[in-house]
Amino acid sequence: MTLPTTDSFVSNFELAGKLGSEPLWLRKHREQAFSQFSQTGFPTTNDEEWRTTSVEPIATTSFQPASENNGYKIEKQELESLSLGTPDEKRLVFINGFFAPKLSSLENLPSGLILKNLAEALRSEPDLVEKYLFRQTDEKAPFTALNAAFVKDGAFVFIPKGQTVISPIHLLFISTVDGTVTVSHPRNLIIAEEGSQATIVESYWGRGKYFTNAVTEIVVGDNASLDHIKIQTESEEAFHIATIQSQQGRASRFSSHSTSFGGRLARNDINSVLAAEGSECALNGLYMAGLHQQIDNHTTVDHAQPNSISRELYKGILSGEATGVFNGKIIVRQDAQKTDASQTNKNLLLSKEALINTKPQLEIFANDVKCRHGATIGQLDENAIFYLRSRGLGEKEARSFLTYAFASEMFNSLKITPLKRRLERLVQTRLEGPMS
């Protein structure tokens, strides 16, 4: 049994507005997606993929489409605190799901690189958008279908064949409310052609109670290399549901670094398909939840062809009455011989009330593979705390030090030094703040 589709989504569909000039193919896809969502409704805990997560707070809230002109003015200092801190940052900024050109930084783009909002790309690059948009994701999934039905804008990134983009590309999504509980549906499309290299940072931040339902499609061409970093620092009242879907070509490399700190309820679905021989994938994640938060991470690595490699490490830090979920799946198809895959989930519980549901999975249909997975759940080592206290640290400082050390490993592979420092500060702030 599913929760009924909320009246607000049904009544707002025809009033949702159009994405650019909206060609016929897009309108048809919208209608199909909304029909799919109307038939299935919101997932419930009877659904295996959602059995540990109730979305009733989302399903029973009358969200209204976010307004493009809500009068929000972001201060310069506030914008700087959300930036990457690199000297030549290329940045697309969205307020409540709508492109904010005055806050974006698109000067001196390398030749051939296309970096613009999706609505504009639909007008200027219609064939390219049609070729890739909606092609990577499972459009029958409830929240993905909802995103497709209501999408208005998002980021469009096209990296041409053989190009190396040195400066990181920042996709910044800011949500605010003006007395109305709102929802936005960003849709991002990232295409890295053959032999290209780039780093994409996708970050979310906001104030008040709202719902962000985001989908990012990533295509990594043959011999291309793409690093994708996601930073989720939504408000404590917000809901955040997101899907990241990557498709990899021959001898390509894709890495995902996901950090989740905010949201009353937050869920990340990260799915990577190694669709050609010799591809490599790395999925890394850190989630920190306190008070009554729930943060979910669901990952799937699909080895479809031979001689591919995947590495996955997710860490969780939970305190107060927080709940964490990790559901990681590695699939090795029958033709994917010589696959080498590993998956690890480690969790640190800082209170007796904190809860973690972890479920690492292997589905192997080939016979010449190296696959391993594991999960750990524990508390801080009392012997280590005693040692630090014997060296002059107080108990609170010792616990904070050990917890920070547990988390900081996740940032070691980041190549953007200012971003690495910012994430380290976020961890410290969370440890000093109201996580209990």
Protein Blocks (a to p, Z undefined) as FASTA:
>chain_A
ZZdddfklmmmmmmnopehjlpaklmmmmmmmmmmmmmnopadfkbmklmmbcfklmmmp
ccddddfblopacdfklmmmmmnoiaklccdddeehiacfklpccehiaehiacddfklm
mmmmmmlmmmmgoklpcfkbmklmmmmmmocbdcdddddehiacfbacddddddddehia
cdddddddddddehiacddddddddedjddddddddddddehiacdddddddbdfkbccd
ddddddddehiacddddddfbhjbdcdddddddfbghiacddddddddehjbccdddddd
ddfbghiacddddddddehjbdcdddddddddfklghiacddddddddfbfkbccddddd
dddfbfbdcdddddddddddfklmmmmmmnopafklmmmmmmmmmmmmmmmmpmblklmm
mmmmmmmmmmmmcfZZ
